[in-house]
């Protein structure tokens, strides 16, 4: 039996410690007892990008904001779907996440961070959003296991009414806010609608082969 190998640790600012493990050919990033992400379970992270890009199909030179990098599944899927005139800003708070992507997980990253369409911002995505006005065609959020600050308490501000209105303000008219979650949350979906989004809740499978647990993505359309 192959044991898990601890490859590194990272302290989340204002939060707990992340641990990067390798098991055979698979990678896992773990917070306490929660497996935040795994290279075995990429389906819903890919869907976060592909389903968002479908909603932007008629837009030229689309500009996306992705927070955070994770294992890069969402970024790579977005790059594959978007044209050469697109731009993607990736906001990542934890430097080690990027170091792991360029180090032990370099083969998995497949050079996506070096794509000329990508700009890496080493900062809290909430700050990136707050500093923007009608800048993005889409904002894709996958920084927790759902709309609450699991990784760090400060992430709660992304999902409050104030945070949702800030995201709306940062989007261009007709832009899309996409929020990934491991489970449904009727209260959050209602809050998105109250913040002024037209909300579409989609269930997707955790695995790329269409199997595994069902995850949820909320797509909020800024209509005005």
Secondary structure, DSSP 8 states (H G I E B T S, - for coil): ----EEEEEEE-TTB-EEEEEEETTEEEEEETTEEEEETT--HHHHHHHHHHHHHTTT-SS-EEEEE--TTSHHHHHHHHHS-TT-EEEEE-S-HHHHHHHHTTTHHHHTTGGGSTTEEEE-S-HHHHHHT-SS-EEEEEE-SSSSSS-SSBGGGGGGTSHHHHHHHHHHEEEEEEEEEEESS--HHHHHHHHHTTEEEEEEEEESSTTS-S-EEEEEEEEE--
